[in-house]
């Protein structure tokens, strides 16, 4: 089981990556057309 510190570090990294995704979207970058994101389960499923 992950420690509280590990969980906090992972959550911080997730927030950083989400911010990076938003920046890329704002810059007009997009994931490949065959990629899909399952919001329900929070999983990324490449096409």
Helices and strands as residue ranges (DSSP letters): H 4-26, E 36-38, E 43-45
